[in-house]
Amino acid sequence: MAGLLAPQFQNEDVAREHLEKQRWPEGAVCPHCGVIGEATKLQPVTDTKTHARKGTWKCNACREQFSVTVGTIFEDSHIPLHKWLLAIHLMCSSKKGISALQLQRNLALGSYRSAWFMCHRIRWAMTQDPMAGMLSGIVEVDETYVGGREKGAGKRGVPGADSKKTPVVAMVERGGNVRSFPVERVTVANIKPLLQAHIEAGTKLMTDEHTVYHFTKDAFPSHHTVKHSAKEYSRNDNGLKVTTNTVEGYFAILKRGNYGVFHHWSRKYMAQYLAEFDFRYNGRKMNDDDRAALALKKTDGKRLMLKTPKRTSVLPE
């Protein structure tokens, strides 16, 4: 394991070389014309005519200049690249996440705003590939409400219509990946399209007795329910373990991060935080270095502006 004392976390030049190896394993790729391996690295000491900065390349085909950060979340950032790599490692290795304020202190960043935007850029890179395939096999589905405790919650802890809590629906492939999404309300109109978009037809669906899931049986005939109201949390149904304990375990990690690390998530950016927790959960079998390397590969092609730091969600604009 490289560890937090690895050279790419201590020196910007080494960090740049590390990123070049990760992004360009077959040679420098020109972001302007797409030619691979046909670029020359300019030397800032001797190339006085070009006024080239460190890490600048010049394409021999289109004659344009570029660097390894063009077209990534690092583009146009004044934060040193080695601090970016360290931030990615810290976010990938912290099971319940790391707050922007803590990151600001650890990396000695100039402002909380810089640390906050930095975290959201990294979360944007962690966003799951929409073409990653559908969940299959046995999938557990459940919903929860993320936010502070409120008075007046009804049965199952469901808050009222004017609540500031955000409903979150999660789908966990048993032994596989999770996908979680914020929704405006837990209704059939909101839940059923999500299940159909992310769960393969014919999948064994595991849910609790919430009535909203009864209306999904036409799409998922193999639907098994546990009755929490009767204090049933797991049962054996002809050799099939019927439970929602896996998805509830994911919610436990999610809520501990929300309450203990971040304290509050805005509804506007809820999908971003869920993407971060999904990414770490889906890479739970990797070590910290491999998980960080995977996140680093996802930074390619992710250009995030401050006005749009959120992935597609079902929340109203």
C-alpha positions as a Python dict, from the first residue, in 0.01 Angstrom:
ca = {
    (1, 'M'): (0, 0, 0),
    (2, 'A'): (128, 340, -92),
    (3, 'G'): (-3, 509, 223),
    (4, 'L'): (-47, 878, 290),
    (5, 'L'): (331, 934, 278),
    (6, 'A'): (360, 829, -88),
    (7, 'P'): (554, 1078, -307),
    (8, 'Q'): (250, 1178, -515),
    (9, 'F'): (91, 1320, -201),
    (10, 'Q'): (395, 1527, -106),
    (11, 'N'): (514, 1687, -429),
    (12, 'E'): (321, 1849, -712),
    (13, 'D'): (566, 1742, -986),
    (14, 'V'): (549, 1378, -876),
    (15, 'A'): (169, 1406, -849),
    (16, 'R'): (153, 1528, -1209),
    (17, 'E'): (368, 1238, -1329),
    (18, 'H'): (148, 998, -1135),
    (19, 'L'): (-166, 1140, -1298),
    (20, 'E'): (-9, 1119, -1643),
    (21, 'K'): (61, 749, -1592),
    (22, 'Q'): (-295, 690, -1476),
    (23, 'R'): (-464, 888, -1756),
    (24, 'W'): (-222, 815, -2040),
    (25, 'P'): (-90, 458, -2008),
    (26, 'E'): (-23, 449, -2385),
    (27, 'G'): (121, 798, -2416),
    (28, 'A'): (-5, 1156, -2396),
    (29, 'V'): (-352, 1205, -2546),
    (30, 'C'): (-425, 1542, -2706),
    (31, 'P'): (-763, 1668, -2578),
    (32, 'H'): (-799, 1885, -2891),
    (33, 'C'): (-757, 1630, -3172),
    (34, 'G'): (-747, 1298, -2982),
    (35, 'V'): (-411, 1180, -3121),
    (36, 'I'): (-230, 940, -2886),
    (37, 'G'): (144, 939, -2830),
    (38, 'E'): (219, 1221, -3074),
    (39, 'A'): (296, 1502, -2829),
    (40, 'T'): (618, 1655, -2701),
    (41, 'K'): (665, 1762, -2342),
    (42, 'L'): (790, 2120, -2328),
    (43, 'Q'): (1075, 2205, -2096),
    (44, 'P'): (1003, 2529, -1906),
    (45, 'V'): (1372, 2597, -1832),
    (46, 'T'): (1504, 2583, -2189),
    (47, 'D'): (1185, 2659, -2384),
    (48, 'T'): (1185, 3032, -2311),
    (49, 'K'): (1011, 3116, -2639),
    (50, 'T'): (697, 2923, -2544),
    (51, 'H'): (683, 3039, -2180),
    (52, 'A'): (566, 2687, -2102),
    (53, 'R'): (467, 2595, -1751),
    (54, 'K'): (559, 2265, -1590),
    (55, 'G'): (363, 1973, -1729),
    (56, 'T'): (279, 2141, -2061),
    (57, 'W'): (267, 1924, -2374),
    (58, 'K'): (247, 2027, -2741),
    (59, 'C'): (66, 1809, -2992),
    (60, 'N'): (271, 1740, -3305),
    (61, 'A'): (-48, 1693, -3507),
    (62, 'C'): (-264, 1997, -3429),
    (63, 'R'): (14, 2204, -3264),
    (64, 'E'): (-206, 2284, -2963),
    (65, 'Q'): (-73, 2290, -2607),
    (66, 'F'): (-232, 2106, -2316),
    (67, 'S'): (-164, 1946, -1980),
    (68, 'V'): (-282, 1632, -1804),
    (69, 'T'): (-545, 1823, -1605),
    (70, 'V'): (-736, 1946, -1912),
    (71, 'G'): (-1081, 1790, -1922),
    (72, 'T'): (-1073, 1670, -1561),
    (73, 'I'): (-1202, 1793, -1225),
    (74, 'F'): (-856, 1945, -1169),
    (75, 'E'): (-876, 2186, -1464),
    (76, 'D'): (-835, 2556, -1380),
    (77, 'S'): (-785, 2479, -1012),
    (78, 'H'): (-533, 2681, -812),
    (79, 'I'): (-504, 2407, -551),
    (80, 'P'): (-178, 2210, -595),
    (81, 'L'): (-232, 1875, -766),
    (82, 'H'): (-75, 1669, -486),
    (83, 'K'): (-338, 1810, -247),
    (84, 'W'): (-609, 1698, -488),
    (85, 'L'): (-470, 1344, -490),
    (86, 'L'): (-448, 1341, -112),
    (87, 'A'): (-807, 1465, -85),
    (88, 'I'): (-924, 1182, -312),
    (89, 'H'): (-736, 929, -98),
    (90, 'L'): (-886, 1066, 224),
    (91, 'M'): (-1240, 1062, 87),
    (92, 'C'): (-1199, 708, -46),
    (93, 'S'): (-1044, 571, 272),
    (94, 'S'): (-1285, 730, 523),
    (95, 'K'): (-1572, 483, 561),
    (96, 'K'): (-1819, 747, 671),
    (97, 'G'): (-1666, 1035, 474),
    (98, 'I'): (-1464, 1339, 569),
    (99, 'S'): (-1609, 1687, 607),
    (100, 'A'): (-1494, 1983, 399),
    (101, 'L'): (-1391, 2162, 720),
    (102, 'Q'): (-1170, 1871, 822),
    (103, 'L'): (-1022, 1857, 473),
    (104, 'Q'): (-951, 2230, 487),
    (105, 'R'): (-751, 2180, 807),
    (106, 'N'): (-569, 1865, 690),
    (107, 'L'): (-463, 2014, 354),
    (108, 'A'): (-411, 2371, 480),
    (109, 'L'): (-648, 2512, 219),
    (110, 'G'): (-715, 2883, 206),
    (111, 'S'): (-1090, 2877, 261),
    (112, 'Y'): (-1382, 2652, 349),
    (113, 'R'): (-1541, 2736, 13),
    (114, 'S'): (-1239, 2592, -171),
    (115, 'A'): (-1253, 2271, 37),
    (116, 'W'): (-1630, 2241, -11),
    (117, 'F'): (-1612, 2279, -390),
    (118, 'M'): (-1315, 2045, -400),
    (119, 'C'): (-1518, 1775, -224),
    (120, 'H'): (-1809, 1820, -463),
    (121, 'R'): (-1584, 1791, -765),
    (122, 'I'): (-1451, 1463, -631),
    (123, 'R'): (-1805, 1340, -557),
    (124, 'W'): (-1899, 1428, -914),
    (125, 'A'): (-1615, 1205, -1035),
    (126, 'M'): (-1744, 925, -810),
    (127, 'T'): (-2084, 936, -979),
    (128, 'Q'): (-2170, 595, -1111),
    (129, 'D'): (-2148, 522, -1482),
    (130, 'P'): (-2506, 516, -1614),
    (131, 'M'): (-2401, 231, -1847),
    (132, 'A'): (-2268, 18, -1561),
    (133, 'G'): (-2545, -238, -1610),
    (134, 'M'): (-2858, -321, -1416),
    (135, 'L'): (-2884, -487, -1078),
    (136, 'S'): (-2986, -854, -1087),
    (137, 'G'): (-3003, -1174, -886),
    (138, 'I'): (-3143, -1085, -544),
    (139, 'V'): (-3199, -714, -485),
    (140, 'E'): (-3306, -562, -155),
    (141, 'V'): (-3495, -232, -169),
    (142, 'D'): (-3584, 0, 116),
    (143, 'E'): (-3637, 366, 191),
    (144, 'T'): (-3528, 592, 473),
    (145, 'Y'): (-3546, 959, 568),
    (146, 'V'): (-3225, 1157, 600),
    (147, 'G'): (-3219, 1464, 820),
    (148, 'G'): (-3248, 1570, 1183),
    (149, 'R'): (-3503, 1427, 1423),
    (150, 'E'): (-3841, 1596, 1413),
    (151, 'K'): (-4148, 1591, 1633),
    (152, 'G'): (-4475, 1461, 1502),
    (153, 'A'): (-4345, 1169, 1295),
    (154, 'G'): (-4612, 909, 1230),
    (155, 'K'): (-4584, 534, 1197),
    (156, 'R'): (-4250, 400, 1070),
    (157, 'G'): (-4101, 740, 1157),
    (158, 'V'): (-4246, 893, 841),
    (159, 'P'): (-4229, 1275, 867),
    (160, 'G'): (-4507, 1510, 766),
    (161, 'A'): (-4551, 1686, 433),
    (162, 'D'): (-4369, 1999, 551),
    (163, 'S'): (-4072, 1804, 683),
    (164, 'K'): (-3716, 1902, 595),
    (165, 'K'): (-3614, 1537, 587),
    (166, 'T'): (-3529, 1390, 246),
    (167, 'P'): (-3660, 1045, 147),
    (168, 'V'): (-3386, 820, 10),
    (169, 'V'): (-3447, 493, -176),
    (170, 'A'): (-3166, 239, -200),
    (171, 'M'): (-3132, -79, -405),
    (172, 'V'): (-2865, -327, -299),
    (173, 'E'): (-2770, -628, -509),
    (174, 'R'): (-2698, -896, -251),
    (175, 'G'): (-2321, -944, -257),
    (176, 'G'): (-2295, -666, -518),
    (177, 'N'): (-2348, -295, -565),
    (178, 'V'): (-2581, -33, -424),
    (179, 'R'): (-2762, 254, -594),
    (180, 'S'): (-2936, 517, -386),
    (181, 'F'): (-3145, 814, -491),
    (182, 'P'): (-3327, 1103, -323),
    (183, 'V'): (-3696, 1128, -405),
    (184, 'E'): (-3949, 1400, -343),
    (185, 'R'): (-4194, 1159, -180),
    (186, 'V'): (-4216, 781, -133),
    (187, 'T'): (-4491, 709, -384),
    (188, 'V'): (-4549, 451, -655),
    (189, 'A'): (-4504, 720, -922),
    (190, 'N'): (-4156, 798, -787),
    (191, 'I'): (-4038, 452, -681),
    (192, 'K'): (-4155, 221, -960),
    (193, 'P'): (-3972, 398, -1248),
    (194, 'L'): (-3650, 390, -1042),
    (195, 'L'): (-3679, 16, -983),
    (196, 'Q'): (-3753, -52, -1349),
    (197, 'A'): (-3461, 165, -1463),
    (198, 'H'): (-3202, 0, -1239),
    (199, 'I'): (-3321, -355, -1165),
    (200, 'E'): (-3332, -627, -1425),
    (201, 'A'): (-3672, -785, -1497),
    (202, 'G'): (-3709, -1124, -1332),
    (203, 'T'): (-3493, -1027, -1035),
    (204, 'K'): (-3591, -1154, -691),
    (205, 'L'): (-3704, -842, -506),
    (206, 'M'): (-3682, -816, -126),
    (207, 'T'): (-3872, -537, 51),
    (208, 'D'): (-4057, -466, 372),
    (209, 'E'): (-4437, -445, 387),
    (210, 'H'): (-4462, -83, 274),
    (211, 'T'): (-4768, -63, 47),
    (212, 'V'): (-4576, 125, -223),
    (213, 'Y'): (-4392, -196, -315),
    (214, 'H'): (-4713, -396, -364),
    (215, 'F'): (-4773, -205, -686),
    (216, 'T'): (-4441, -326, -834),
    (217, 'K'): (-4539, -692, -850),
    (218, 'D'): (-4641, -661, -1214),
    (219, 'A'): (-4283, -560, -1300),
    (220, 'F'): (-4119, -794, -1046),
    (221, 'P'): (-4338, -1102, -993),
    (222, 'S'): (-4074, -1266, -772),
    (223, 'H'): (-4138, -1026, -483),
    (224, 'H'): (-4070, -1134, -125),
    (225, 'T'): (-4174, -931, 179),
    (226, 'V'): (-4063, -925, 542),
    (227, 'K'): (-4315, -801, 797),
    (228, 'H'): (-4136, -566, 1030),
    (229, 'S'): (-4465, -477, 1197),
    (230, 'A'): (-4483, -838, 1320),
    (231, 'K'): (-4119, -817, 1434),
    (232, 'E'): (-4009, -1035, 1144),
    (233, 'Y'): (-3667, -935, 1012),
    (234, 'S'): (-3550, -1250, 837),
    (235, 'R'): (-3696, -1584, 735),
    (236, 'N'): (-3609, -1886, 525),
    (237, 'D'): (-3846, -1935, 232),
    (238, 'N'): (-3768, -2271, 71),
    (239, 'G'): (-3395, -2210, 99),
    (240, 'L'): (-3420, -1841, 6),
    (241, 'K'): (-3324, -1593, 277),
    (242, 'V'): (-3586, -1321, 281),
    (243, 'T'): (-3457, -1008, 452),
    (244, 'T'): (-3373, -643, 399),
    (245, 'N'): (-3083, -645, 646),
    (246, 'T'): (-2826, -573, 374),
    (247, 'V'): (-2984, -250, 253),
    (248, 'E'): (-3050, -147, 614),
    (249, 'G'): (-2682, -201, 686),
    (250, 'Y'): (-2602, 43, 406),
    (251, 'F'): (-2843, 295, 557),
    (252, 'A'): (-2666, 256, 892),
    (253, 'I'): (-2335, 364, 735),
    (254, 'L'): (-2507, 645, 546),
    (255, 'K'): (-2677, 789, 855),
    (256, 'R'): (-2370, 762, 1076),
    (257, 'G'): (-2186, 966, 815),
    (258, 'N'): (-2467, 1219, 795),
    (259, 'Y'): (-2509, 1265, 1171),
    (260, 'G'): (-2153, 1215, 1290),
    (261, 'V'): (-1935, 1363, 1013),
    (262, 'F'): (-2137, 1607, 804),
    (263, 'H'): (-2424, 1686, 1046),
    (264, 'H'): (-2641, 1819, 762),
    (265, 'W'): (-2692, 1760, 391),
    (266, 'S'): (-2883, 2007, 180),
    (267, 'R'): (-3158, 1856, -35),
    (268, 'K'): (-3000, 2033, -331),
    (269, 'Y'): (-2677, 1834, -296),
    (270, 'M'): (-2816, 1513, -148),
    (271, 'A'): (-2753, 1313, -467),
    (272, 'Q'): (-2386, 1415, -457),
    (273, 'Y'): (-2338, 1278, -106),
    (274, 'L'): (-2523, 959, -196),
    (275, 'A'): (-2288, 913, -493),
    (276, 'E'): (-1991, 929, -256),
    (277, 'F'): (-2135, 669, -17),
    (278, 'D'): (-2241, 446, -308),
    (279, 'F'): (-1891, 460, -452),
    (280, 'R'): (-1723, 359, -127),
    (281, 'Y'): (-1974, 81, -61),
    (282, 'N'): (-1935, -60, -411),
    (283, 'G'): (-1557, -61, -367),
    (284, 'R'): (-1569, -209, -16),
    (285, 'K'): (-1373, -519, -122),
    (286, 'M'): (-1082, -305, -247),
    (287, 'N'): (-806, -163, -31),
    (288, 'D'): (-783, 213, 14),
    (289, 'D'): (-518, 261, -255),
    (290, 'D'): (-711, 67, -520),
    (291, 'R'): (-1031, 253, -436),
    (292, 'A'): (-852, 587, -468),
    (293, 'A'): (-696, 477, -799),
    (294, 'L'): (-1042, 390, -931),
    (295, 'A'): (-1174, 732, -829),
    (296, 'L'): (-876, 896, -999),
    (297, 'K'): (-960, 721, -1326),
    (298, 'K'): (-1314, 858, -1302),
    (299, 'T'): (-1188, 1217, -1301),
    (300, 'D'): (-1132, 1200, -1678),
    (301, 'G'): (-1387, 1401, -1873),
    (302, 'K'): (-1554, 1544, -1562),
    (303, 'R'): (-1561, 1922, -1590),
    (304, 'L'): (-1772, 2057, -1306),
    (305, 'M'): (-1871, 2418, -1264),
    (306, 'L'): (-1966, 2565, -927),
    (307, 'K'): (-2322, 2637, -1043),
    (308, 'T'): (-2399, 2272, -1130),
    (309, 'P'): (-2235, 2044, -867),
    (310, 'K'): (-2498, 1772, -867),
    (311, 'R'): (-2573, 1455, -1057),
    (312, 'T'): (-2911, 1384, -1213),
    (313, 'S'): (-3170, 1328, -943),
    (314, 'V'): (-3544, 1302, -911),
    (315, 'L'): (-3563, 1606, -687),
    (316, 'P'): (-3741, 1909, -830),
    (317, 'E'): (-3525, 2197, -944),
}
